[in-house]
Amino acid sequence: MKKFIKIALFWAFLLSSLSASGYVNAVKVPGNVAHLTPESKAWLSASFSEVTLYPQTALKFFDKTANEMNANNKSKKVKIKALYDGSNLAFLIQWNDATKSVQTKESTTVYGDGFAFQFPQNYSDVKELPYIGMGSAKRAVIVHLAKATEGVYEPNGEADVYHQVNKGNQNLYNEELKAYEQAVAQKMQKQYQRDFISEGFRSMTQIRDNANQAFMQMSYKDGFWRGVLSRTLKDTYLDLSKGAFPVAIAVWDGEKKNRDGLKLLSSWIPVKLVGISGGDKLIADLTTPVSGDVANGEKLAVENCAACHHYKDQKIAPDFMAPNLSNIGGYATKEYIKESIENPNAVVVPGYNIKAHPNSAWYSLDEQGQRVSTMPAYDWMDEKSKNDLVAFFSSMKEEE
């Protein structure tokens, strides 16, 4: 009974410490946060903020079994903390997962749990933030990705081929062989971590020039994953020192064959660097609820959108004709939805391979090779109608 009371009190304290502001407060702390672990005591300086992640349903994944396993996915709440020290920034993410899934070297059909943080390279105008799905043309994002994997040795840009050779093929014995194994273990990557710059699907490029210093770690205990990302506030690729900035978060469930686009993800979430001025407008723009007549927006959607898009109970459009909008309100900002209505060419989601569904191409290419959306612009709509449409599609999201 005492144990039960202690657990109840713990969760009551935890819930009371959650930030209800709609954004994440990054607290400045003394010392260095560049290599915090999930267990570091420094995290006691900050409160958790709750962020909701939604199933990515814009595109259908090319794996029948995985699609069936994830067909009824709901939203998931994760908890976030953030700290900074003046030079570095660190995030702690915690989410429940009943199964610990680790990707192995022996199988190509076993997938690891994972998480990612995504930052827009330019966030000066909330109306022009990158597409949430790995950015968009001329609107780049930086992505930090970690997955639960077995230890893997990689040359890591050091041109070290010697330690990649299987120990059975080395002419080494006894102490020399032990020394070789120890050297490989020291060089081995204990967990998968990658840093990318991206301007949309099929454009992700791994950052290898050491200009982007980041550290990630995952640990699993009692049905929860805890992950850490720490990185510099400012580097060649990204400047996060301006008072407030947006971040997006994703998690993967390896038990359900999650990988690539099969994931849960958030919208752009504002992060406030406590003690640094600026960013108030960004926070207000990203947290102010959308205004509009949802019922009228639904009527307008049936009249103007349902012929091409699937959403809610609207399935009259042929499969693959356009992005599925079932969870668009969960991971898209109201500004992005409105921009897509007024100017579909502003952000063209590449979607499937252009020849995969030739009768349902999402875009064509102009003379300069630029993507042109097959969706017509609805800039002719009056402002109220556009706002009502935005309000309706902002309500499109799976609940828990």
Phi and psi in degrees as a GROMACS rama.xvg file:
@    title "Ramachandran Plot"
@    xaxis  label "Phi"
@    yaxis  label "Psi"
@TYPE xy
-61.3523  -40.0437  LYS-2
-62.4621  -41.8321  LYS-3
-61.5913  -43.3338  PHE-4
-62.9659  -41.4313  ILE-5
-61.8612  -43.144  LYS-6
-63.6374  -43.7093  ILE-7
-61.7458  -43.1879  ALA-8
-64.4802  -38.5931  LEU-9
-60.7595  -47.7132  PHE-10
-69.0878  -32.6543  TRP-11
-63.6664  -42.0671  ALA-12
-64.7331  -42.8807  PHE-13
-61.7637  -45.4956  LEU-14
-65.9948  -35.9038  LEU-15
-69.8986  -21.293  SER-16
-87.8153  -2.97461  SER-17
-71.3844  136.58  LEU-18
-77.1882  133.901  SER-19
-109.227  21.0117  ALA-20
-81.2845  -15.8282  SER-21
87.9501  -0.742781  GLY-22
-143.841  169.681  TYR-23
-100.809  128.638  VAL-24
-91.2664  120.6  ASN-25
-93.4936  116.592  ALA-26
-92.2186  133.853  VAL-27
-79.9354  132.442  LYS-28
-130.553  154.885  VAL-29
-72.7406  161.753  PRO-30
89.1217  -161.698  GLY-31
-119.286  124.46  ASN-32
-100.877  11.2315  VAL-33
-66.655  -24.7104  ALA-34
-134.077  42.2627  HIS-35
-66.8914  148.57  LEU-36
-106.768  168.577  THR-37
-59.7752  -21.3246  PRO-38
-97.007  -0.0305833  GLU-39
-60.8155  138.348  SER-40
-68.3283  -19.7453  LYS-41
-57.8068  -25.3976  ALA-42
-65.5955  -18.1108  TRP-43
-66.0086  -14.1843  LEU-44
-76.8155  -13.681  SER-45
-122.707  157.253  ALA-46
-99.0911  152.069  SER-47
-72.4712  144.357  PHE-48
-114.346  144.644  SER-49
-98.0131  130.737  GLU-50
-126.157  135.664  VAL-51
-98.8015  131.051  THR-52
-108.216  147.313  LEU-53
-126.413  152.113  TYR-54
-63.2242  134.741  PRO-55
-76.6101  112.706  GLN-56
-123.848  5.25222  THR-57
-61.2415  -39.1586  ALA-58
-120.945  148.025  LEU-59
-90.8066  130.901  LYS-60
-74.0543  149.746  PHE-61
-90.1505  61.9468  PHE-62
-160.003  103.606  ASP-63
-58.7251  -46.302  LYS-64
-62.9728  -45.69  THR-65
-63.2841  -39.5661  ALA-66
-62.2152  -40.7676  ASN-67
-65.8006  -38.5152  GLU-68
-68.4469  -24.7727  MET-69
-111.619  10.145  ASN-70
-61.4887  -31.0953  ALA-71
-110.618  27.1234  ASN-72
-59.8807  140.379  ASN-73
-111.81  177.327  LYS-74
-70.9097  161.519  SER-75
-136.983  137.261  LYS-76
-95.6107  129.789  LYS-77
-117.944  161.726  VAL-78
-114.442  138.468  LYS-79
-128.547  138.529  ILE-80
-126.384  155.78  LYS-81
-143.552  139.795  ALA-82
-133.258  155.547  LEU-83
-147.374  158.328  TYR-84
-121.274  8.72014  ASP-85
105.283  -29.6776  GLY-86
-119.954  -31.2387  SER-87
-124.491  157.624  ASN-88
-127.291  140.592  LEU-89
-137.035  139.877  ALA-90
-118.883  143.896  PHE-91
-118.469  126.732  LEU-92
-119.205  140.046  ILE-93
-134.089  131.05  GLN-94
-147.636  150.724  TRP-95
-82.4673  142.175  ASN-96
-154.72  115.592  ASP-97
-66.9702  -20.6654  ALA-98
-124.939  137.813  THR-99
-92.9002  113.107  LYS-100
-110.991  124.717  SER-101
-123.011  127.309  VAL-102
-73.946  131.581  GLN-103
-105.232  165.611  THR-104
-81.4797  -18.7337  LYS-105
-89.1046  -10.782  GLU-106
-132.208  142.706  SER-107
-101.719  4.31156  THR-108
-120.34  10.7801  THR-109
-109.309  128.547  VAL-110
-121.066  146.378  TYR-111
-92.57  151.893  GLY-112
-65.915  157.147  ASP-113
-165.682  173.01  GLY-114
-149.133  160.214  PHE-115
-147.209  149.389  ALA-116
-118.139  137.381  PHE-117
-126.673  135.34  GLN-118
-126.286  137.635  PHE-119
-76.7934  137.448  PRO-120
-68.6711  -34.5908  GLN-121
-125.466  118.898  ASN-122
-128.202  28.335  TYR-123
-68.1893  -25.4619  SER-124
-131.539  111.416  ASP-125
-58.8442  -28.2427  VAL-126
-67.6818  -15.878  LYS-127
-124.533  34.0493  GLU-128
-66.1412  152.458  LEU-129
-62.653  158.161  PRO-130
-58.4854  139.933  TYR-131
-64.2098  -24.2407  ILE-132
-87.0973  73.501  GLY-133
67.4313  29.1604  MET-134
85.7071  -173.642  GLY-135
-154.344  167.852  SER-136
-54.129  127.59  ALA-137
65.9169  11.0508  LYS-138
-133.644  78.7619  ARG-139
-77.5824  155.554  ALA-140
-128.524  155.732  VAL-141
-107.662  128.313  ILE-142
-119.139  130.303  VAL-143
-112.346  120.588  HIS-144
-123.008  133.063  LEU-145
-129.974  140.63  ALA-146
-134.335  150.278  LYS-147
-78.6285  111.729  ALA-148
-137.366  163.654  THR-149
-71.4668  161.735  GLU-150
-60.1461  134.387  GLY-151
-131.515  132.129  VAL-152
-89.6099  132.28  TYR-153
-135.017  150.088  GLU-154
-66.517  -23.4233  PRO-155
53.7656  37.7139  ASN-156
76.7857  6.64949  GLY-157
-95.1511  2.49824  GLU-158
56.3538  32.6201  ALA-159
-98.0517  93.5726  ASP-160
-87.5283  -27.4438  VAL-161
-53.7705  -45.0521  TYR-162
-82.4357  1.80295  HIS-163
-87.2665  -17.0504  GLN-164
-72.3088  134.546  VAL-165
-55.6607  137.271  ASN-166
-60.0884  -25.4196  LYS-167
-68.9536  -18.4699  GLY-168
-101.002  5.302  ASN-169
-93.9914  140.502  GLN-170
-85.4856  61.2876  ASN-171
-129.7  146.437  LEU-172
-142.527  156.933  TYR-173
50.8336  -122.222  ASN-174
-64.218  -35.9053  GLU-175
-64.3058  -39.494  GLU-176
-67.8769  -40.9303  LEU-177
-61.3684  -41.942  LYS-178
-63.8059  -38.5597  ALA-179
-63.7893  -45.7004  TYR-180
-62.7009  -38.3724  GLU-181
-65.841  -38.9946  GLN-182
-65.3379  -40.9116  ALA-183
-63.5577  -42.8585  VAL-184
-62.3489  -37.2038  ALA-185
-68.974  -34.7142  GLN-186
-84.8146  -14.1497  LYS-187
-67.2996  141.173  MET-188
-81.683  116.809  GLN-189
-72.7766  -31.6784  LYS-190
-137.077  152.886  GLN-191
-75.5512  123.776  TYR-192
-138.824  133.732  GLN-193
-138.431  148.346  ARG-194
-123.335  130.58  ASP-195
-129.558  156.001  PHE-196
-116.319  139.281  ILE-197
-149.322  146.292  SER-198
-124.962  40.801  GLU-199
117.685  174.221  GLY-200
-51.0002  140.972  PHE-201
68.7138  11.7545  ARG-202
-118.762  1.27698  SER-203
-62.4565  129.088  MET-204
-126.723  124.582  THR-205
-69.1232  136.07  GLN-206
-84.441  119.676  ILE-207
-125.207  4.59068  ARG-208
-92.5664  8.45858  ASP-209
63.7112  9.67104  ASN-210
-80.8919  -11.7448  ALA-211
-116.906  99.2842  ASN-212
-90.7267  113.534  GLN-213
-141.401  152.209  ALA-214
-136.968  132.652  PHE-215
-132.564  149.775  MET-216
-153.362  146.282  GLN-217
-127.172  146.183  MET-218
-145.031  145.411  SER-219
-120.887  131.412  TYR-220
-158.299  133.701  LYS-221
53.7315  40.8868  ASP-222
80.7421  12.0789  GLY-223
-129.526  138.706  PHE-224
-93.8843  141.537  TRP-225
-127.762  129.24  ARG-226
-128.497  148.988  GLY-227
-124.498  136.581  VAL-228
-122.666  126.558  LEU-229
-126.846  141.633  SER-230
-156.804  165.736  ARG-231
-69.8846  147.794  THR-232
-66.5805  -32.4531  LEU-233
-142.407  130.968  LYS-234
-149.52  -167.089  ASP-235
-59.6538  -33.1439  THR-236
-95.8286  -23.8841  TYR-237
-152.294  140.255  LEU-238
-125.24  107.37  ASP-239
-109.594  22.8613  LEU-240
-100.085  16.7058  SER-241
-95.1957  21.8902  LYS-242
98.4762  -44.7296  GLY-243
-155.536  151.407  ALA-244
-154.407  160.845  PHE-245
-92.1073  150.839  PRO-246
-140.303  149.11  VAL-247
-124.71  149.82  ALA-248
-128.972  144.244  ILE-249
-138.478  149.845  ALA-250
-133.193  151.423  VAL-251
-122.091  142.213  TRP-252
-111.463  102.203  ASP-253
-62.4458  -31.0184  GLY-254
-60.2021  -29.4366  GLU-255
-102.059  23.3153  LYS-256
60.5739  30.0584  LYS-257
-68.7681  134.446  ASN-258
-168.667  163.369  ARG-259
53.01  -125.44  ASP-260
-79.5799  -5.98176  GLY-261
-86.237  94.9485  LEU-262
-161.794  176.563  LYS-263
-109.982  137.567  LEU-264
-144.1  159.14  LEU-265
-99.7788  173.336  SER-266
-82.3808  -174.234  SER-267
-71.7686  122.809  TRP-268
-110.435  128.588  ILE-269
-75.308  140.56  PRO-270
-119.116  127.355  VAL-271
-104.9  123.428  LYS-272
-80.3751  101.646  LEU-273
-62.4814  127.129  VAL-274
100.746  -9.73881  GLY-275
-112.015  127.994  ILE-276
-73.4253  158.231  SER-277
103.205  161.704  GLY-278
91.3035  1.57229  GLY-279
-62.724  -40.5681  ASP-280
-66.2572  -41.607  LYS-281
-59.6799  -45.6478  LEU-282
-63.1355  -44.1523  ILE-283
-63.2008  -43.8209  ALA-284
-62.8684  -37.9794  ASP-285
-84.7939  -14.6171  LEU-286
-112.846  -11.5973  THR-287
-72.1062  124  THR-288
-60.9462  148.35  PRO-289
-71.2094  144.308  VAL-290
-113.295  138.84  SER-291
161.861  168.003  GLY-292
-91.7587  102.446  ASP-293
-61.5373  -41.7595  VAL-294
-62.9442  -43.6954  ALA-295
-69.0032  -34.7343  ASN-296
-62.2714  -39.0394  GLY-297
-64.4518  -40.7057  GLU-298
-61.8755  -43.806  LYS-299
-65.6866  -35.3431  LEU-300
-65.5067  -41.488  ALA-301
-61.6774  -39.4529  VAL-302
-75.3357  -30.6221  GLU-303
-119.697  -18.1277  ASN-304
-119.333  -30.8043  CYS-305
-66.7611  -19.2981  ALA-306
-68.1648  -19.9736  ALA-307
-120.601  -35.8237  CYS-308
-102.11  142.645  HIS-309
-89.9986  142.263  HIS-310
-169.354  151.636  TYR-311
46.2486  -122.851  LYS-312
-99.1673  11.6703  ASP-313
-90.4101  108.943  GLN-314
-131.597  23.5252  LYS-315
-75.6528  -22.883  ILE-316
-71.9441  147.606  ALA-317
-59.55  149.438  PRO-318
-58.7967  146.239  ASP-319
69.8729  7.71557  PHE-320
-71.7895  -31.9235  MET-321
-159.929  166.453  ALA-322
-56.1681  139.284  PRO-323
-74.8711  127.729  ASN-324
-102.022  17.3654  LEU-325
-60.1684  -30.952  SER-326
-122.483  20.7878  ASN-327
-58.1802  -33.8202  ILE-328
-71.8249  -16.5572  GLY-329
-81.3821  -36.4516  GLY-330
-123.599  6.50688  TYR-331
-114.529  142.044  ALA-332
-76.5219  159.249  THR-333
-63.0436  -31.5749  LYS-334
-66.654  -40.4814  GLU-335
-64.5788  -43.635  TYR-336
-61.1324  -44.0013  ILE-337
-66.6826  -41.1156  LYS-338
-61.7031  -38.7464  GLU-339
-65.7905  -32.4643  SER-340
-71.2084  -45.7847  ILE-341
-77.7899  -37.6111  GLU-342
-145.472  82.6177  ASN-343
-59.738  -21.0242  PRO-344
-78.6856  -11.6326  ASN-345
-61.9736  -44.072  ALA-346
-134.775  108.559  VAL-347
-101.14  111.567  VAL-348
-73.3999  117.938  VAL-349
-59.6761  -36.6262  PRO-350
66.2191  -141.565  GLY-351
-74.6528  163.811  TYR-352
-51.0349  136.808  ASN-353
-58.8561  -21.5364  ILE-354
-103.432  0.911139  LYS-355
-68.1809  -40.5414  ALA-356
-133.053  76.5884  HIS-357
-59.4474  -23.4688  PRO-358
-87.278  -2.98519  ASN-359
-136.295  47.5876  SER-360
-68.0366  135.597  ALA-361
-82.6533  -16.1878  TRP-362
-157.075  164.256  TYR-363
-122.74  177.125  SER-364
-115.099  133.279  LEU-365
-84.3607  -174.06  ASP-366
-63.8509  -24.3743  GLU-367
-91.9892  3.86012  GLN-368
81.0952  11.4657  GLY-369
-85.6814  144.06  GLN-370
-71.4041  134.716  ARG-371
-121.753  121.38  VAL-372
-65.536  143.149  SER-373
-80.6059  -7.28644  THR-374
-79.8582  130.634  MET-375
-72.6698  152.838  PRO-376
-75.3167  141.448  ALA-377
-110.152  35.5853  TYR-378
-70.7764  -11.0183  ASP-379
-76.1345  -15.4561  TRP-380
-66.4868  148.122  MET-381
-71.0328  159.865  ASP-382
-60.6274  -40.3304  GLU-383
-62.5531  -43.9927  LYS-384
-62.3644  -42.0871  SER-385
-63.1499  -42.8653  LYS-386
-65.2795  -35.9511  ASN-387
-66.6164  -40.246  ASP-388
-62.1446  -44.2232  LEU-389
-60.9095  -42.936  VAL-390
-61.6722  -41.5398  ALA-391
-65.9573  -50.7392  PHE-392
-69.0308  -24.9814  PHE-393
-68.0937  -20.1945  SER-394
-87.4431  -5.53976  SER-395
-81.6682  98.0153  MET-396
-165.68  144.605  LYS-397
-73.4776  137.773  GLU-398
-94.1607  174.615  GLU-399
